[in-house]
Amino acid sequence: MMYANNKNLIILDADGTTIDAYSAIEKTFSHHGMNLGDEESFQKRHHIFKYLGGIKQFPANIRKNITKQNRQQIVDTLTDVYRNDAILYPGIADFIRTLIGTQNVIVGLVTRNITNEPLETLRQLFSRHDINIDELDFLIHVPLEEKKTQHFRSVREKFNINPARAGICGDENKDYVAAVNTGMHPYMVSYGFENYLRLTNKFEIPEDIISRTPQELCERVLHALEINSL
C-alpha cells in the first residue's frame, strides 16, 4: 500500500490567513510616524511596497528606513505588537482548535513571519487566543530567501500523507503555486495580503477555491474534512 494511513493534512499560513497582519503592520508603522495606506491599496502592492507603505508614502518611509538600526526598530515594534496586540481573524481560533482536536487531521503552520524570534512570537500570540502551539503537529518558520514548496513537501512526506488528502490555506499567489507544485489542494483566501481581483485577474487563480472571508475558509475546510461546522 502506497500510504500507511488515511489521515488528512492541513497546512496553515500565519500572516494574512490566520493572523490579521495588516492591522498589526499598520499599528507598527503608525508608531514610527509612517502611513501604511488603506488595506485595499496595501493588498495591491508588490512585496517591496507592502512593508515600506506604498508608492505614495514611499519617499517619507524610505527616509525612516534608510539605516539598519531604523529597520530593526520597526521589527522590534512589530514583534511587540504581534506578541501583545495582534489578533487572529474572527472564527480562526475555534477553527484551529477544532482541527487540533480531530483525530484523523494533521495540522500545523508554515510561516514566513518577520518578527524577532518568530516562533516565540507566534507562541505568545496564539496563547492569547487559548491555543497552545505545542499541540500543533508542526510549526515551521521559512526564511525569506527560501520557497515554501520544499517545506510543504517535506511535511507531507514526513507524515506519509496522500497529496489528495492534503490542503494548504494561504493568501498569496506563492502559496497557490507551492500547493499546486506539491500536489495539494490550495484553500486560498482574499482577505489577506492579496485581494480577490489580484488573485483572479493577475495570477488567474480559480475563483472557485477562493474564500472571501475567514468564516468561508473555515466552513470550506471543515466541510471538505467532513467535520461539523463551527
Protein Blocks (a to p, Z undefined) as FASTA:
>chain_A
ZZfbfcdcddddfehplpcfklmmmmmmmmnopaebjfklmmmpcfklmmnopjklmmmm
mmmmmpmklmmmmmmmmmmmmmmmpccdehklmmmmmmmmpmklccddddfbfbehkllm
mmmmmmmnopafklpmbdcdddfkbcfklmmmmmmmmnopafklgccddfbfklmmmmmm
nopacdddfklmbcfklmmmmnopafklpcfbfklmmmmmmmmnopacZZ
